[in-house]
Amino acid sequence: MHALSVQHLSKIYVNGTQALKDVSFAIEAGDFCALLGANGAGKTTLIGIVTDLLKKTSGEVKVFDHNIDFKFSKAKQLIGVVPQEFNFNIFEKVQDILVTQAGYFGIDHRKARMDSEVILKRLGLWSKKDSASRTLSGGMKRRLMIARALIHHPKLLILDEPTAGVDVELRHGMWDYLKELNQQGMTILLTTHYLEEVEQLCRNVAILKNGELVTYDRVYHLMQRLEKEIYLVTVDRIQDVGSIQKFGPMIKEENTFEVELSKSDVHDFILKVTEIGMTITDFRSQGHRLEKLYLKILKT
């Protein structure tokens, strides 16, 4: 079953701007999918339509086979949303925000308090349960938004840049929790500007450009498209760099240089470095491969 099915979706605003142009894709139940695109590409519009904040111009959207045009109340029960902007009552206590949200979904007050305790503890917010939300740090507010979206146990979690402004340690902690939720069967749709998140978390990725879907594929398959990769090479001493000039090395530090190689060049490069008397002590990919490919796709 598809957790989310979008077919021939278009959106034209009253000012004539066409935000989405005949977009079609489907996310399998249990998937962890990224939705990428530059600002203005149509990501927020698409999410707004799926969550009934915006009306589409044409097309069809289904959430676990529930057409949102006819069965949105059923679809809504299955969706948890974490928007970009903080939109909770800043004077309300942290746990009360979750309990109130649970009430909108008909969840018993006692169960809501029990479930909220579990979620807040997992997100490191339990010690703040009686604090007004306005007193939380930015990272805690982000986690509170996730906690609120989870209180009714949705089957589809939509995250719109959930780690924006969150420090590295907290970000990795949130990654771990999202992985757990996905492993437990929750389908997750993530928008982010941190491409490392996509590499670490997602199996599939959809890329929007000017309102059109230009790529929908497995992250692994996209990574295979890159013809070359940048490596950092550390040697015991740098000498006779001119002999490997055809590989375009760029010296970064005293005994480390950067080189861009295709897979077929790696073996020849290592042989050449060894021939001229340098001993390789470290050889590793610089990473950010998806970011490079993403920028390439947007430029074409």
Buried (B, 14 or more C-beta within 10 A) or exposed (E): EBBBBBEEBBBBEEEEEBBBBBBEBBBBBBBBBBBBBBEBBBBBBBBBBBBBEBEBBEBBBBBBEBBBBEBBEBBBBBBBBBBBEBEBEEEBBBBBBBBBBBBEEEBEEEEBBEBBBEBBEBBBBBEBBEBBBEEBEEBBBBBBBBBBBBBBBBBBBBBBBBBEEBEEEBBEBBBEBBBEBBEEEBBBBBBBEBBBBBBBBBBBBBBBBBBBBBBBEEBEEBBEEBEEBBBBBBBEEBEEBEBBEEBEBEEEEEBBBBBBBEEEBBEBBBEBBEEEEBEEEEBEEBBBBBBBBBEEBBEE
